[in-house]
Amino acid sequence: IKREKPENIPDLKYLVKEKFTALESKNSDSDLQRNEKYIYFKDQLKEMRKQFCRQSDNGNEAIEQIDEDIAVTQSQMNFICPITQVEMKRPVRNKVCGHTYEEDAILKIIQTRKQQKKKVRCPKIGCSHADVKGSDLVPDEALKRAIDSQNKQ
């Protein structure tokens, strides 16, 4: 292609767009209705709706229960250390990325990596913070109180 004259080079973007439009026009709603994955998905939705209706005659009550379950699950998950996967006793918050960990667990990782002369990556999945230091960590008193009050209940 580099050796070709510019006027001889085909417009690839246009050709792709043209081909895509042609393929797209072949698909119709009836094709979708016959697609086995789509049919399976619709059947699953119908089945879930039946089960949901059977569980509770009062729809609002069931929705509130689901909301409550989600809230409880989320709050409990916030108490779990991403390193130990156990409820935290002494949570510390990373000032840089905002994630919390069990104090002993993160300090142990920092110490081990320091001996290896390597940086510590935030152990929270999906976090891009790649240089956690002991000086970045502060006790998370609010989370500690929330954990303590949850355990009292």
Backbone torsions as a table, in degrees:
resi	resn	phi	psi	omega
1	ILE	NA	-36.9	-179.9
2	LYS	-61.0	-33.6	-177.5
3	ARG	-79.3	-20.5	-179.5
4	GLU	-69.6	155.5	173.5
5	LYS	-74.1	144.8	-177.3
6	PRO	-53.1	-35.7	-178.7
7	GLU	-71.0	-18.1	179.1
8	ASN	-88.3	-12.0	-178.5
9	ILE	-78.7	126.5	-178.7
10	PRO	-69.8	152.3	177.0
11	ASP	-80.9	94.4	-173.8
12	LEU	-63.7	-40.4	179.4
13	LYS	-58.6	-44.5	-178.8
14	TYR	-64.8	-42.8	-179.2
15	LEU	-63.0	-41.7	178.9
16	VAL	-64.9	-45.6	-179.1
17	LYS	-61.8	-41.0	179.5
18	GLU	-62.6	-45.1	-179.6
19	LYS	-65.1	-43.0	180.0
20	PHE	-62.4	-44.1	179.2
21	THR	-61.5	-40.7	179.2
22	ALA	-63.8	-44.5	179.1
23	LEU	-66.1	-41.4	-177.9
24	GLU	-63.7	-37.3	-178.3
25	SER	-69.9	-21.6	178.2
26	LYS	-73.3	-27.8	-179.4
27	ASN	-77.6	134.5	178.1
28	SER	-130.6	170.6	178.2
29	ASP	-61.6	-34.4	-179.7
30	SER	-67.0	-33.3	175.3
31	ASP	-62.5	-42.3	179.7
32	LEU	-63.8	-43.8	-179.0
33	GLN	-60.7	-27.8	-179.1
34	ARG	-92.5	-9.4	-177.8
35	ASN	-66.2	127.4	-173.8
36	GLU	-65.3	-34.1	178.5
37	LYS	-68.1	-39.7	178.2
38	TYR	-64.6	-43.4	179.5
39	ILE	-62.5	-44.5	179.3
40	TYR	-60.9	-43.5	179.6
41	PHE	-61.7	-45.6	179.8
42	LYS	-63.4	-39.3	178.0
43	ASP	-63.1	-40.7	178.2
44	GLN	-62.9	-42.7	178.8
45	LEU	-61.3	-43.4	179.0
46	LYS	-61.1	-43.5	-179.3
47	GLU	-63.9	-42.8	178.6
48	MET	-63.7	-39.9	179.8
49	ARG	-63.9	-40.7	178.3
50	LYS	-61.6	-48.0	-179.4
51	GLN	-61.8	-40.8	-179.0
52	PHE	-64.2	-42.4	-179.4
53	CYS	-67.9	-35.4	179.4
54	ARG	-67.9	-36.4	-175.6
55	GLN	-63.9	-33.1	-176.3
56	SER	-148.0	131.3	175.6
57	ASP	-74.0	-30.5	-179.2
58	ASN	-97.3	106.4	-175.7
59	GLY	-61.0	-42.2	-177.9
60	ASN	-62.9	-39.7	179.9
61	GLU	-61.3	-43.1	-179.4
62	ALA	-65.5	-41.5	-180.0
63	ILE	-64.8	-42.4	178.1
64	GLU	-61.5	-39.6	179.2
65	GLN	-62.9	-42.8	179.3
66	ILE	-63.3	-45.3	178.2
67	ASP	-57.7	-43.1	-179.5
68	GLU	-64.5	-42.6	178.4
69	ASP	-60.2	-42.8	180.0
70	ILE	-63.1	-46.1	-179.1
71	ALA	-60.4	-44.2	-179.6
72	VAL	-64.7	-44.2	179.9
73	THR	-60.8	-44.4	-179.2
74	GLN	-63.4	-43.5	-177.8
75	SER	-67.3	-37.8	178.6
76	GLN	-67.2	-38.0	-179.8
77	MET	-64.7	-33.3	179.4
78	ASN	-67.2	-18.8	-179.7
79	PHE	-86.8	-9.9	-175.6
80	ILE	-89.8	130.3	178.6
81	CYS	-74.0	131.7	-180.0
82	PRO	-68.0	-14.4	-179.3
83	ILE	-90.8	-54.5	-173.9
84	THR	-88.1	-18.8	-175.1
85	GLN	60.1	28.5	178.8
86	VAL	-126.2	153.7	178.6
87	GLU	-58.2	135.3	-176.9
88	MET	-74.8	144.7	175.0
89	LYS	-106.0	-39.0	177.7
90	ARG	-128.2	79.9	-177.0
91	PRO	-72.9	138.6	173.0
92	VAL	-123.1	142.0	-179.2
93	ARG	-103.5	137.5	176.1
94	ASN	-81.3	117.8	-177.7
95	LYS	-63.8	-26.0	-175.6
96	VAL	-78.6	-53.4	-175.8
97	CYS	-105.4	-13.7	176.5
98	GLY	87.6	0.4	-179.4
99	HIS	-81.0	154.0	-179.6
100	THR	-114.2	149.8	179.7
101	TYR	-144.2	165.9	170.7
102	GLU	-71.4	130.4	-173.1
103	GLU	-55.4	-51.2	-177.4
104	ASP	-59.9	-40.9	-175.4
105	ALA	-65.4	-47.5	-177.7
106	ILE	-70.1	-37.1	178.8
107	LEU	-65.5	-35.8	178.0
108	LYS	-65.0	-42.0	178.8
109	ILE	-64.4	-45.1	-179.8
110	ILE	-59.4	-44.3	-179.1
111	GLN	-63.6	-46.0	-178.6
112	THR	-61.9	-46.8	-178.3
113	ARG	-67.7	-32.1	179.4
114	LYS	-65.3	-40.4	178.1
115	GLN	-64.2	-32.1	178.8
116	GLN	-84.4	-0.5	-177.3
117	LYS	58.9	42.9	179.0
118	LYS	-125.9	155.1	177.8
119	LYS	-81.0	157.3	179.7
120	VAL	-103.4	125.6	176.9
121	ARG	-88.8	142.9	177.3
122	CYS	-58.2	126.7	-176.5
123	PRO	-74.8	-6.3	178.6
124	LYS	-72.7	125.9	-176.6
125	ILE	-59.6	131.4	177.2
126	GLY	91.2	-7.2	-179.2
127	CYS	-82.4	137.1	-177.7
128	SER	-95.6	-1.3	-179.6
129	HIS	-67.5	116.9	-170.7
130	ALA	-109.7	7.9	-178.0
131	ASP	-143.7	73.7	-180.0
132	VAL	-78.7	130.5	178.6
133	LYS	-121.4	155.4	177.3
134	GLY	-59.0	-32.7	-179.3
135	SER	-70.8	-17.1	178.1
136	ASP	-79.1	-13.5	-172.1
137	LEU	-94.2	133.1	175.9
138	VAL	-129.9	143.9	178.0
139	PRO	-58.9	136.2	179.0
140	ASP	-100.1	85.2	-175.7
141	GLU	-63.7	-39.0	-178.3
142	ALA	-62.6	-43.7	179.4
143	LEU	-66.9	-39.4	178.7
144	LYS	-60.6	-44.6	178.5
145	ARG	-63.1	-40.8	179.7
146	ALA	-63.4	-41.5	178.1
147	ILE	-64.1	-45.9	-179.8
148	ASP	-61.2	-43.3	-178.8
149	SER	-69.5	-34.8	177.4
150	GLN	-63.9	-40.6	-178.5
151	ASN	-71.0	-28.8	177.6
152	LYS	-68.8	-32.6	179.0
153	GLN	-72.9	NA	NA
